[in-house]
Amino acid sequence: MGTAVAVFRSIKENLYIPLFKKVWPVWAGALAFAITNVLMAAYARGLGVFPQLSMWGASLINAIGIKTQAPFAAYPVTPILNDSHSMINFGIVFGVLGAALLSREFKLRTDSWRGYAQGFLGGALMGWGTVLTPPCNVGGFGTAIMALSLSGFLMAIGLLLGGFVGARILMWQAKRAISGITIKEEPARPVAEKAYTSRQPVIGWVVIALLFVAVAVYAGLNKPNFGVLLLFGAAFGIIFQRSRLCFAAAFRDVFTTRDTRVLRWILVSLAVGMVGFSILKFKGFIPADHFVFPAGLHNVAGGFVFGIGMVIAGGCGVGVLWRSAEGYVRHWFAILGGMLTAGSWVLLYGHQVGQGWLYSSSAGGLGKVFLPTALGWGGALAAAALTLAAFYTFLTWLEAKKR
Amino acid sequence: MSALTAVKQQDGSYSVDIRGWMCPYPKYMLEPLLKKMAGKQKRISLLVDCPSAATDVPDVARKMGYKVPEVTQIGDGEWRIIIE
């Protein structure tokens, strides 16, 4: 009996507490993200959430009687619970909710109507950024670079500029709020502090149990694939929630507060992921053009629009799903904004993503550029690694110059 | 994103409740806030409800040369950060 208690206590102290009571170091989140992304690509596809959100948006627009196509040809309008790829997004929500509850960080966070409007606007900008780039920050920058798509590198330029503009807006708002602060000099009555106990960890375990119930239900429906993608999504959700590896914050703080640590770890994660994706592609386990998107000026422009949107909304595609599951009501509006603008893209533009003049050579488009096709495998890997190293060095220099 | 109030406490310190302001607002507010309160009182307690702020805000405060003697979770998703 004594041994059993000691074993239980040891597991709690060495595994449970570091995982769910303490914040993970950013590097741990970055590496876990890379490995999980490579594994999911081997199983089904790399991570990116906005193409599904766009499809949900197009479904919503169809549901109110306006016929339109989903913007991404690969993901046509499908009933959501019958769409395996949507399971990744649901999984993220499940995983974040579970992790936030286990770590006592869930709270229903309401905001003012301005906050909701800003969330909606940020989401709307991300929706347009997604269809223009394509797709979102984690998918179009992160996974695309791992997959050796030229578009990912170009999107980074736009994200840096857009992130800077967005950060300036937030800083201005923060300054304005402080300059309008009311100072009460009448000493407040001391409030007796109540001892704080939380029921959230128990609810967290229930959420995790429900996740597995959903997995079992899909297995019972002879769709085990759906359950596996739910679990992959949940793993990403837990990684992002616990390590606070935020792709929006990474770009936001580069040129403003010059905190480049998160982005530098993301670059390391991309290098690790690139090795995995290269092996999968080189050996023919996944198609060479997996996560290779059209490249060109539209990546920079789309990244810029997306960058502003993600910062003023308070998270990129993955980020808004994540914050929504932590209880941020503002981010529910961001999801809706993103769904509606991306979902109505075909109505407005008349073509799907990747088609028409925006992505054509006359608008600075190059078509899909898979680096190994252009430079050979050795050349592509060398060029990508050197670019990441140069970017890393630049960020380190930028941060050092601050002090 | 509601209006902010700094409330003087019995011990002469000030408490500022910035719950409801998502990240990175708390981090961005720190410098203007400490400037505004300069000369008033060295000890300020901040209430935040965004998980990143519990680590970001102390980091920024320390980089500005302040001490952060206490970061306490006071409720689900809520923290108190003391800066002097």
Interface residues (C-beta under 8 A of the other chain):
Chain A: V23 A100 R104 E105 F106 K107 R109 T110 D111 S112 R114 G115 Q118 A167 L170 M171 Q173 A174 K175 A177 I178 S179 G180 I181 T182 I183 K184 E185 E186 P187 A188 R189 P190 E193 Y196 S198 Q200 R244 C246 A249 R252 D253 T257 G314 R323 E326 G327 Y328 R330
Chain B: M1 S2 A3 L4 T5 A6 V7 K8 Q9 Q10 G12 Y14 S15 V16 G20 W21 M22 C23 P24 Y25 K27 Y28 M29 P32 L33 K36 K40 D49 C50 P51 S52 T55 V60 Q73 I74 G75 D76 G77 E78
